[in-house]
Amino acid sequence: MAETRAMALSASSPQVSPWLPRPPFAIVARVVTVATVLVVLMGAVVRITGSGAGCGQHWPTCNGEVAHLPKHLETWIELTHRLTSGIDFIGVLLLTLLAFGLSPRHPARIATFAAMGLMLVEIAIGAGLVLLKLVGSNTSHDRLVVMPAHLVTTSLLLGSLAAASYFSDDARLQRQLEASSIATARLRAALYWTVAAGLFLLLVSVSGAVTALGDTVYPVVGQGTLEHLQNDQAVGAHVLGKLRVVHPLLALLGIAGLWTCAGRAREATTAEPVQRLGTALYVGGGLALAIGVSNIWLGAPGYVQVVHLFMACMLWAGVVVLAAMLWDLQARKNEAS
């Protein structure tokens, strides 16, 4: 009987090639998500330092050479960004191949395929920025359109990877099973609020991209916030300077929406992961607000812009994971009813 049971277990377990060990999907998803955040931050460094043209009007080569030895700091920065982006692409590609091992309707598989599509769009946009010279001090309307599209695509890519990381978590099913005494109406409302907050954060990111571009090509001038504002709104000031005031106002509304969805989620369920994440979003929203105020007060120095972008990435990923958790709990509640 023992031998028969052992044979049955062996037959039902997946067969893995001894010469090609298969990395766990969840680990790869988390590593790729972190790597993508680092690539996003490196992209901000490229913009802040004006290194977008560091490899000339050449892509994917650098100054027309496949193996180029940089002679200038701008070239080092741009080439580093390209190399890290290439490594990140390989990571997403590996994750996509691993996703084929999941069931066709598995949420992690769907999120990974979405990430792969968005990564290809990102590559196309990045190549277009270089080939069309929409880098450096370029202030054309084309760049004004492409930059927000670039950041929105990046946000969707990061969100897809964050969702894939959550849905591949071994503890995910346990979280579903532990959910009890859930008020369906409250849970559904919390999910709607979270989705709405996430969509509004995308709008905030669009305004942030425009503001960041303005900070790069038209640095803040003057002493103190009031003088900064007066110079931005002065007659003859560039439209990028005039639009600089929009992002802080939208960001305030975005933080309010973030806190609202976190509160609704915490009220809708006592599930510990949701409670923890809701608290983290409360704190993260406060930190992002403080960093944003510091950015304005100091005149948008490069290092604060990078920290600001990092907080924005964390909050966006947190909202996506919160929506995934609420969706999980809602689906479990529907199964139980």
C-alpha positions as CSV (number, residue, x, y, z in Angstrom):
1,M,0.0,0.0,0.0
2,A,2.8,2.4,0.9
3,E,4.6,1.7,-2.4
4,T,1.4,2.2,-4.4
5,R,0.7,5.5,-2.6
6,A,4.3,6.6,-3.3
7,M,3.9,5.7,-7.0
8,A,0.7,7.7,-7.2
9,L,2.2,10.8,-5.6
10,S,5.2,10.5,-8.0
11,A,2.9,10.3,-11.0
12,S,0.8,13.3,-10.0
13,S,3.8,15.6,-9.2
14,P,5.2,17.7,-12.0
15,Q,8.3,16.4,-13.7
16,V,11.2,18.8,-13.8
17,S,14.2,18.3,-16.1
18,P,17.2,17.5,-14.0
19,W,19.5,19.5,-16.2
20,L,17.3,22.6,-16.3
21,P,16.0,23.6,-12.8
22,R,12.9,25.7,-12.9
23,P,13.1,28.9,-10.8
24,P,10.1,29.6,-8.7
25,F,7.7,32.0,-10.5
26,A,7.0,34.1,-7.4
27,I,10.7,34.8,-6.7
28,V,11.4,35.8,-10.3
29,A,8.3,38.0,-10.3
30,R,9.5,39.9,-7.2
31,V,13.0,40.3,-8.5
32,V,11.8,41.6,-11.8
33,T,9.5,44.0,-10.0
34,V,12.3,45.4,-7.9
35,A,14.6,45.6,-11.0
36,T,11.9,47.5,-12.9
37,V,11.7,50.1,-10.1
38,L,15.5,50.6,-10.2
39,V,15.3,51.0,-14.0
40,V,12.6,53.6,-13.6
41,L,14.8,55.5,-11.1
42,M,17.7,55.3,-13.5
43,G,15.6,56.7,-16.2
44,A,14.9,59.7,-14.0
45,V,18.7,60.2,-13.5
46,V,19.1,60.2,-17.3
47,R,16.4,62.9,-17.6
48,I,17.7,65.0,-14.7
49,T,21.3,64.9,-15.9
50,G,20.3,65.6,-19.6
51,S,22.0,62.3,-20.6
52,G,19.3,61.1,-23.0
53,A,21.5,62.0,-26.0
54,G,24.6,60.4,-24.4
55,C,24.7,57.8,-27.1
56,G,23.8,60.2,-29.9
57,Q,20.9,59.6,-32.2
58,H,21.6,55.9,-32.2
59,W,19.5,53.0,-31.0
60,P,20.0,50.2,-30.0
61,T,23.7,50.9,-30.6
62,C,25.6,53.7,-28.7
63,N,27.2,56.3,-31.0
64,G,26.9,53.7,-33.8
65,E,28.9,51.1,-32.0
66,V,27.6,47.8,-30.5
67,A,30.4,47.7,-27.9
68,H,31.1,51.3,-27.1
69,L,33.5,52.6,-24.5
70,P,32.0,55.8,-23.0
71,K,34.3,58.9,-22.9
72,H,31.8,61.2,-21.2
73,L,29.7,61.0,-18.1
74,E,26.4,61.5,-20.0
75,T,27.3,58.5,-22.2
76,W,28.0,56.4,-19.1
77,I,24.7,57.3,-17.6
78,E,22.7,56.6,-20.8
79,L,24.5,53.4,-21.6
80,T,24.0,52.2,-18.0
81,H,20.3,52.9,-18.4
82,R,20.1,50.9,-21.6
83,L,22.0,48.0,-20.2
84,T,19.8,47.8,-17.1
85,S,16.7,48.1,-19.2
86,G,17.9,45.2,-21.4
87,I,18.5,43.1,-18.3
88,D,15.0,44.0,-17.1
89,F,13.6,43.0,-20.4
90,I,15.3,39.6,-20.2
91,G,13.8,39.2,-16.7
92,V,10.3,40.0,-18.0
93,L,10.8,37.5,-20.9
94,L,11.9,34.8,-18.4
95,L,8.8,35.5,-16.3
96,T,6.6,35.2,-19.4
97,L,8.1,31.8,-20.2
98,L,7.5,30.7,-16.7
99,A,3.9,32.0,-16.9
100,F,3.2,29.4,-19.5
101,G,3.4,26.8,-16.7
102,L,0.4,28.4,-15.0
103,S,-3.2,27.7,-15.8
104,P,-4.5,29.8,-18.7
105,R,-6.9,31.8,-16.5
106,H,-4.5,32.3,-13.6
107,P,-4.3,36.0,-12.7
108,A,-0.5,35.9,-12.4
109,R,-0.3,34.6,-15.9
110,I,-2.6,37.3,-17.3
111,A,-0.7,40.0,-15.4
112,T,2.6,38.7,-16.7
113,F,1.5,38.6,-20.4
114,A,0.2,42.2,-19.9
115,A,3.7,43.1,-18.5
116,M,5.4,41.6,-21.6
117,G,3.2,43.6,-23.9
118,L,3.8,46.8,-22.0
119,M,7.6,46.1,-21.9
120,L,7.5,46.0,-25.7
121,V,5.7,49.3,-25.9
122,E,8.2,50.8,-23.4
123,I,11.1,49.7,-25.7
124,A,9.4,51.3,-28.7
125,I,8.9,54.5,-26.8
126,G,12.4,54.6,-25.5
127,A,13.8,54.0,-29.0
128,G,11.5,56.7,-30.4
129,L,12.7,59.2,-27.8
130,V,16.3,58.8,-28.9
131,L,15.8,58.4,-32.7
132,L,13.4,61.5,-32.8
133,K,15.8,63.5,-30.6
134,L,13.1,64.0,-27.9
135,V,15.7,64.1,-25.2
136,G,18.0,66.6,-23.5
137,S,16.7,70.2,-23.9
138,N,14.1,69.4,-26.5
139,T,10.8,71.2,-25.6
140,S,8.7,70.3,-28.6
141,H,5.0,69.4,-28.3
142,D,5.9,65.9,-29.4
143,R,8.0,65.4,-26.3
144,L,5.3,67.0,-24.2
145,V,3.0,64.2,-25.4
146,V,5.4,61.3,-25.4
147,M,6.8,61.8,-21.9
148,P,3.5,61.4,-20.1
149,A,2.7,58.3,-22.3
150,H,6.1,57.0,-21.4
151,L,5.4,57.3,-17.6
152,V,1.9,55.9,-17.9
153,T,3.2,52.9,-19.7
154,T,5.9,52.5,-17.1
155,S,3.3,52.7,-14.3
156,L,1.1,50.0,-16.0
157,L,4.2,47.8,-16.4
158,L,5.1,48.1,-12.8
159,G,1.5,47.6,-11.8
160,S,1.3,44.4,-13.9
161,L,4.5,43.0,-12.3
162,A,3.2,43.9,-8.8
163,A,0.0,42.1,-9.5
164,A,1.9,39.1,-10.8
165,S,4.0,39.0,-7.7
166,Y,1.0,39.1,-5.4
167,F,-1.1,36.5,-7.3
168,S,1.9,34.1,-7.4
169,D,2.3,34.3,-3.6
170,D,2.1,30.9,-1.9
171,A,0.2,32.5,1.0
172,R,-2.5,34.0,-1.3
173,L,-4.9,31.1,-1.0
174,Q,-4.4,31.1,2.7
175,R,-5.4,34.8,2.8
176,Q,-8.6,33.8,0.9
177,L,-9.4,31.1,3.3
178,E,-8.8,33.2,6.3
179,A,-11.2,35.9,5.1
180,S,-14.5,35.6,7.1
181,S,-17.4,37.8,8.1
182,I,-17.0,40.0,5.1
183,A,-19.7,42.5,4.3
184,T,-20.1,42.1,0.6
185,A,-21.3,45.6,-0.1
186,R,-18.5,47.2,1.9
187,L,-15.9,44.9,0.1
188,R,-17.2,45.8,-3.3
189,A,-17.2,49.5,-2.4
190,A,-13.7,49.3,-1.2
191,L,-12.6,47.7,-4.4
192,Y,-14.3,50.4,-6.5
193,W,-12.7,53.1,-4.4
194,T,-9.2,51.5,-4.8
195,V,-9.6,51.1,-8.6
196,A,-10.7,54.8,-8.8
197,A,-7.8,55.9,-6.7
198,G,-5.4,53.9,-8.9
199,L,-6.8,55.5,-12.1
200,F,-6.5,59.0,-10.5
201,L,-2.9,58.2,-9.6
202,L,-2.3,57.6,-13.3
203,L,-3.6,61.1,-14.0
204,V,-1.3,62.4,-11.3
205,S,1.6,60.6,-12.9
206,V,0.8,62.3,-16.2
207,S,1.0,65.7,-14.6
208,G,4.1,64.6,-12.8
209,A,5.8,63.7,-16.1
210,V,5.0,67.2,-17.5
211,T,6.3,68.9,-14.3
212,A,9.5,66.8,-14.3
213,L,10.1,67.7,-17.9
214,G,9.6,71.4,-17.0
215,D,12.0,71.0,-14.0
216,T,14.6,69.6,-16.4
217,V,14.5,72.0,-19.3
218,Y,13.2,75.1,-17.4
219,P,14.7,74.9,-13.9
220,V,12.9,76.7,-11.1
221,V,14.1,80.3,-10.8
222,G,13.9,82.5,-7.8
223,Q,14.2,82.4,-4.0
224,G,11.3,80.9,-2.1
225,T,8.1,79.2,-3.2
226,L,6.2,82.4,-3.8
227,E,8.8,83.8,-6.1
228,H,9.0,80.4,-7.9
229,L,5.3,80.6,-8.5
230,Q,5.4,84.3,-9.7
231,N,8.2,83.5,-12.2
232,D,6.4,80.4,-13.5
233,Q,3.1,82.4,-14.1
234,A,4.8,85.5,-15.5
235,V,3.9,86.8,-18.9
236,G,6.2,85.1,-21.5
237,A,6.9,82.1,-19.3
238,H,7.0,78.8,-21.1
239,V,3.9,76.6,-20.9
240,L,6.0,73.9,-19.0
241,G,6.6,76.5,-16.3
242,K,2.9,77.6,-16.2
243,L,1.8,73.9,-15.8
244,R,4.2,73.3,-12.9
245,V,1.4,74.3,-10.4
246,V,-1.0,71.6,-11.7
247,H,0.8,68.6,-10.4
248,P,0.9,69.6,-6.7
249,L,-2.9,70.2,-6.7
250,L,-3.6,66.9,-8.4
251,A,-1.2,65.2,-6.0
252,L,-3.2,66.5,-3.0
253,L,-6.3,65.0,-4.4
254,G,-4.5,61.8,-5.2
255,I,-3.2,61.4,-1.6
256,A,-6.8,62.1,-0.4
257,G,-8.1,59.3,-2.7
258,L,-5.3,57.0,-1.5
259,W,-6.2,57.5,2.2
260,T,-9.8,57.1,1.4
261,C,-9.4,53.7,-0.4
262,A,-7.0,52.5,2.4
263,G,-9.6,53.4,5.0
264,R,-12.4,51.8,3.1
265,A,-10.4,48.6,2.7
266,R,-9.5,48.4,6.4
267,E,-13.2,48.9,7.2
268,A,-14.4,46.2,4.7
269,T,-12.3,43.3,6.1
270,T,-10.3,42.3,9.1
271,A,-7.9,40.3,6.9
272,E,-4.4,41.0,8.3
273,P,-2.6,41.6,5.0
274,V,-5.2,44.2,4.0
275,Q,-4.9,45.9,7.4
276,R,-1.1,46.1,7.1
277,L,-1.2,47.4,3.6
278,G,-3.8,50.0,4.4
279,T,-1.7,51.3,7.2
280,A,1.4,51.3,4.9
281,L,-0.5,53.4,2.4
282,Y,-1.6,55.9,5.1
283,V,2.1,56.3,6.1
284,G,3.4,56.3,2.6
285,G,0.9,58.9,1.5
286,G,2.1,61.2,4.3
287,L,5.7,60.6,3.4
288,A,5.0,61.3,-0.3
289,L,3.3,64.5,0.7
290,A,6.2,65.6,2.8
291,I,8.7,64.8,0.1
292,G,6.6,66.7,-2.5
293,V,6.5,69.8,-0.3
294,S,10.3,69.5,0.2
295,N,10.7,69.2,-3.6
296,I,8.7,72.5,-4.1
297,W,10.4,74.3,-1.3
298,L,13.9,73.4,-2.4
299,G,13.3,74.2,-6.1
300,A,13.1,70.6,-7.3
301,P,16.8,69.4,-6.9
302,G,17.6,66.2,-8.7
303,Y,18.1,63.9,-5.7
304,V,14.7,64.9,-4.2
305,Q,13.1,64.2,-7.6
306,V,14.5,60.7,-7.5
307,V,13.2,60.1,-4.0
308,H,9.8,61.5,-4.9
309,L,9.6,59.2,-7.9
310,F,10.5,56.2,-5.7
311,M,7.7,57.0,-3.3
312,A,5.3,57.4,-6.2
313,C,6.3,53.9,-7.5
314,M,5.8,52.4,-4.0
315,L,2.4,53.9,-3.6
316,W,1.3,52.9,-7.0
317,A,2.4,49.3,-6.5
318,G,0.7,49.3,-3.1
319,V,-2.6,50.4,-4.6
320,V,-2.4,47.7,-7.3
321,V,-1.7,45.0,-4.7
322,L,-4.5,46.3,-2.5
323,A,-7.0,46.1,-5.4
324,A,-5.7,42.5,-6.1
325,M,-6.3,41.6,-2.4
326,L,-9.8,43.0,-2.4
327,W,-10.6,41.3,-5.7
328,D,-9.3,38.0,-4.1
329,L,-11.5,38.4,-1.1
330,Q,-14.5,39.4,-3.2
331,A,-14.1,36.3,-5.4
332,R,-13.8,34.2,-2.3
333,K,-17.0,35.7,-0.8
334,N,-18.8,35.1,-4.1
335,E,-17.7,31.4,-4.0
336,A,-19.0,31.0,-0.5
337,S,-22.4,32.5,-1.2
